[in-house]
Amino acid sequence: MPPKDTKNLPAKEEALFRTLMSQYEQKLYKKAVKTADLILKKCPDNGATISMKALVVFHTPATAESAPNAVELYEKEGLELAALGVKKDSDSQLCWHILGMLHRSKKDYLKANQCFTAALKCDPNSLQILRDNSTLSLHLRNYPLHLANRITLLQLRPNERRNWITLALGYAINGEPDKAEEVLEGLSKMVKDPPSHDFEESELNLFRIHLLIEAKQYTKALGVLETCVRDRRIVDAVSGMSYKATCLHELGRKDEAEDCFRALLEENPDCHEYYKAFLNNKGLDLDNVTDETRPKILRAFELLSSLYPRASAPRRIALNYATGPEFRTLVGAYLTAGLERGVPSLFSDLKGLYHDETKRAVIGELVEKFRTNMEQKGSLSGETDHLQPPTTLLWTYYFLSLHYAHPTSNPSPSPTTSLSLLSKAVDHTPTLPELFTAKARVLKHAGDSWGAAVQMEEARRLDGQDRFLNSKAGKYWLRAGEEEKALGVLGLFTKKDAPSPAADLVEMQCLWFLVEDADMHLATGNLGMALKRYHEIQKVFADMDDDQFDFHGYCLRKFTIRAYLTMVDWENDIWSSASYVKAALAAAKIYVRISDEPDLVKSAAPSDSGISAEDKKKAAQKAKKAALKAAAATKVAATDKKTVAAPADPPAPKDEDPNGSKRLTSASPLDEAAKLLKPLESSKKAASMAPVWIAIYEVAVRRSKFLQAAKALHVLKGLDAEHPELHRLTVDFQIRTSTILSTLPSTTSSLITSTLASLLPSDFTTPAAFTTAFLSTHPTSPSHILSSALSLRLASVPTPEIESVVFQLLSSQISTPLKVAVLGLELLEKIGSERVEEYREVAKERWTLARVLDTKEEKRKTKSDWEEKEKKAKEEVNGGDAKDL
């Protein structure tokens, strides 16, 4: 609540002003407005009263009689009144404070910060405004202003413990741990008898020790730690032991540090970081392994494995550093243990080793040998005196199937071999869901999204109560383009009273669903819904960014100080999250397509013209049943007089854009794309990703922001000078600017010229010749070949030349990924090539399971065949009472 300010009010009106403040605090908004009007009738220019009325109006709730957008109208009127109050009395801290509070409620934090700063100029010692402004400054990462406010608060109220801690936190977040520790040391001197075994005291002490370690004051940190442990002022013993080990190691007291690390390993023998620190204490740096230290490291892990026989971490870490015969021995033992125990995640555990071709070959060879031994003698080792359980063969098949199929694990994936192995496994144990999920993964990587969804559905049916399998099945149906089937499956675990499973998942901010559903709509051509979903992902991250505002105070009240520091670090780079990056880039591509092809909006608009008569009939029947069910429920509720009705949940907000048409028909699509990409440009991690700058260029050059486009090309070259897309963008930039260079300002034209000079060869003649030379330097790279074909299209070369380049992707001499081959097919379709079917047939011979290469008719037939098969199966189960699934 802002402080009272009754400047220039007569006594009667001053009493009314106090009543006005009381009514606002009691949420008597209608009476408060009347009271404010009484004051303004006598003193119409009193800024404090106008501002208080603004506060009341802004927070007035909508009623049943209010207009549909009453809240928005109240908020708008409140902001206008608050601005008028400031105009009437710009020297009133109350007026500025209220305006700042309203901007903060609207999440316009920058304007709120400016208002609070202006309020402090009117009253530099206002505690409430100082607190509000310091929190807001921290949220905006304005650390100098935050620290200035916290220092003032501490000077005004030095006896409040909170002010000391918040100032220390401010220094810590600003990267000044030494100053932060000095503040906490001053606080510790004020407390004469700190409580023992108290969580808040423990967290404060650990925070101080953490700061001392950050400031590299290890001796002092160890002294504080030992004192706190002696006085039982450390509750989190594991963190205390970890800090002690770090201090002893840095001080050179290696034997004592080793004892601490051993204690930590006893507590958690599967923590990789503890092993790394333990060996580093012994002078063995796992980040810089040499031929001299490698045997010592392996010997150390051998001893650690014997000390902690039930822990898998020392055995697994050793595989990262073992080579030659030693690796074969160690990985053989690791595989034997995992297969014998039936560990489903064994392949996921080991595929990190597959970047080394030698290790990959050894693993494949060993598991093949295990399979032969199990099939012939029932033992992994081939010795009949030690037989393994029959399930060992099952898990051997499972491992080998994933080994042969995973594209990042095998240079020549063999999905047919994988499926053959999985068929044997299913014959062995037909009720194991993991086998069908493996089949789904194999088919997914092979380009058969429909077959993958069918297999995942089989896995789900084996355990209908498994939410993981349910979610995976829903995800795979979305990837197959079957939204109705996906929502039918996902609806088994969503709220029954939700408008739809999709609405519930959106409300719950289920990111994987939003991403997959958006991609599904994009793949099926429903660009409006795709944009809607991508923007919903953006809203999720915007909410996360806004939500941290509440945690600045919450974490301090709960005394989760160190966790709060971790949260701030995470929030600093929240826009680099994979889900947001993917959504922003995909949405930007759609907006670019809309900009390039305005007619696309009409063709992509949702329509029921493609819906069959049978589907329309089913939808009508479904709607009729839902209406009858709702009517019956209403009748029961009305006639049951004895039942006490439970409080109704607030109605779900109305979806103003159910089909995404508003996003699709945006008046400025490129501006919308630029807004989505802006957070990526300023995010440290995202700004190091080449696709981000490619998207920034595509949007900027179409907005005629040539300097921004030139910067994007410059950054992209710095990230990867050989990136295939850099060539295409360079050709595009040269073509776009060649005709308008003379019309641009001299500064802009000179920068464009210098940028092109750094990207184009000195003997550049034409884009086509430049592309031909580029292709000759990368003759076996699929991505560079595709980029060359796209560049030739930009250069308007004859279609046969483009076709010739695209067909190079199908050469047996080039290891073309299926995804790139599909892009080549799409390019041929765009240029209207007559060789599309020829390309499709050759590609199908190479990727025999890739239904992604099928025509629309073939995909439709695949779907109808499966549905017919399902219908017959249900008829058999129900004794002829057939119903659609």
Protein Blocks (a to p, Z undefined) as FASTA:
>chain_A
ZZddfehiafklmmmmmmmmmmmmnopaklmmmmmmmmmmmmmmlmklmmmmmmmmmmpc
cdfkbcfklmmmmmmmmmmmmmmmmmmmmmbmklmmmmmmmmmmnopaklmmmmmmmmmm
mmmmlmklmmmmmmmmmmnopaklmmmmmmmmmmmmmmbmklmmmmmmmmmmnopaklmm
mmmmmmmmmpmbacehifklmmmmmmmmmmmmmnopaklmmmmmmmmmmnopafblmlmm
mmmmmmmmmnopamlmmmmmmmmmmmmmmbfklmmmmmmmnopafklccfklmmmmmmmm
mmmmmmmmmbmklmmmmmmmggcjllmmmmmmmmmmmmmnopaklmmmmmmmmmpmklmm
mmmmmmmmmmmmmmmnopaklpaklccdfklmmmmmmmmmmmmmmmklpfbacfklmmmm
mmmmmmmmmmbfklmmmmmmmmmmnopaklmmmmmmmmmmmomklmklmmmmmmmmmmno
paklmmmmmmmmmcfkbmbfklmmmmnopaklmmmmmmmmmmnopamlmmmmmmmmmmmm
mmmmmmmmmmmmmmmmnopmklmmmmmmmmmmmmmpfklmmmmmmmmmmmmmmmmmmmlm
mmmpccfklpcfklmmmmmmmmmmmmmmmmmmmmmmmmmmmbccddddddddddfblnom
mmmmpcblmlmmmmmmmmmmmpmklmmpfklmmmmmmmmmmnopaklmmmmmmmmmmmom
mbfklmmmmmmmmmmmmmmmmmpcfklmmmmmmmmmmmpcfklcbfmlmmmmmmmmmmmb
mklmmmmmmmmmmnopafklmmmmmmmmmpckbccdfklmmmmmmmmmmnopaklmmmmm
mmmmmmmmlmklpcfklmmmmmmmmmmmmmmmmmmmnnopacdZZ
